[in-house]
Each structure stands twice: as structure tokens, then as C-alpha cells.
Amino acid sequence: PDGRRVAFTTNRDGAFDIAVADLETGRVLWTTGDDALDNFPSWGPDGRLTWVSNRDGGFDIYTLILP
């Protein structure tokens, strides 16, 4: 939401993960890093990252506030 980071879906390691990268440096700051199907990242107005995952069996919505 502040234009400094981008959230995206990647399958670089063979699993679909959500990653967050710093737009200035290109460095990946955070990733879900699990075997679940993580997809559809979205930023909330409060900076909260939301995505969909099947990590607990069925598909659910997960949220995280990143520093």
C-alpha cells in the first residue's frame, strides 16, 4: 500500500508461495515457504497482507502484518 514492496505468487521451488520483495533493492523480504498452494496475495489499506491457502486442508484466507 505504500509503494515500497510488492507481493506476488512464485513457484520457483516447485510449490506455490507468496513472496514480498522490496521494490528499491529487488530483495525478497518474506515468503510463505511451505508445501501448500498459496495464491492471490492482496494488500489491505492497513498494510496487512492477505492470501488464500490450502495449508490446513481446505482453502482459507490468511493474513499477516509485515513490519
C-alpha positions as CSV (number, residue, x, y, z in Angstrom):
1,P,0.0,0.0,0.0
2,D,3.0,2.4,0.4
3,G,4.5,1.5,-2.9
4,R,7.8,0.2,-1.4
5,R,7.0,-3.5,-1.6
6,V,5.2,-5.9,-3.9
7,A,3.6,-9.2,-3.1
8,F,3.4,-11.9,-5.7
9,T,3.0,-15.7,-6.2
10,T,6.0,-17.7,-7.2
11,N,6.6,-21.4,-7.8
12,R,10.4,-21.1,-8.0
13,D,11.0,-24.0,-5.6
14,G,8.2,-26.2,-7.0
15,A,5.5,-25.1,-4.6
16,F,3.3,-22.0,-5.0
17,D,4.3,-19.5,-2.3
18,I,3.6,-15.8,-1.6
19,A,6.7,-13.7,-1.6
20,V,7.2,-10.0,-0.7
21,A,10.0,-8.0,-2.4
22,D,11.5,-4.6,-1.8
23,L,11.0,-2.6,-5.0
24,E,14.1,-0.5,-4.5
25,T,16.5,-3.3,-3.9
26,G,14.7,-6.2,-5.5
27,R,15.5,-8.3,-2.4
28,V,12.8,-10.8,-1.3
29,L,11.9,-9.9,2.3
30,W,9.5,-12.7,3.2
31,T,7.9,-15.8,1.7
32,T,5.3,-18.3,2.9
33,G,7.8,-21.1,2.2
34,D,5.6,-24.2,2.7
35,D,4.2,-27.0,0.5
36,A,0.7,-25.6,0.4
37,L,-0.9,-23.9,-2.6
38,D,-0.6,-20.2,-1.6
39,N,-2.1,-17.7,-4.1
40,F,-3.9,-14.4,-4.7
41,P,-1.9,-12.0,-2.5
42,S,-3.5,-8.7,-1.7
43,W,-2.5,-5.7,0.4
44,G,-5.1,-4.2,2.8
45,P,-5.2,-0.4,3.5
46,D,-3.6,-1.0,6.9
47,G,-0.6,-2.8,5.4
48,R,-1.9,-6.3,6.1
49,L,-1.1,-8.9,3.5
50,T,-3.9,-11.3,2.7
51,W,-3.8,-14.5,0.6
52,V,-5.6,-17.8,0.0
53,S,-4.0,-21.1,1.0
54,N,-4.9,-24.8,1.4
55,R,-2.3,-25.4,4.2
56,D,-4.9,-26.7,6.6
57,G,-6.7,-29.0,4.1
58,G,-9.4,-26.7,2.7
59,F,-8.9,-23.3,1.2
60,D,-8.9,-20.4,3.8
61,I,-7.9,-16.8,3.9
62,Y,-4.7,-15.9,5.8
63,T,-3.5,-12.5,6.9
64,L,-0.2,-11.2,8.2
65,I,1.1,-7.8,9.2
66,L,4.6,-7.3,8.0
67,P,6.9,-4.8,9.7
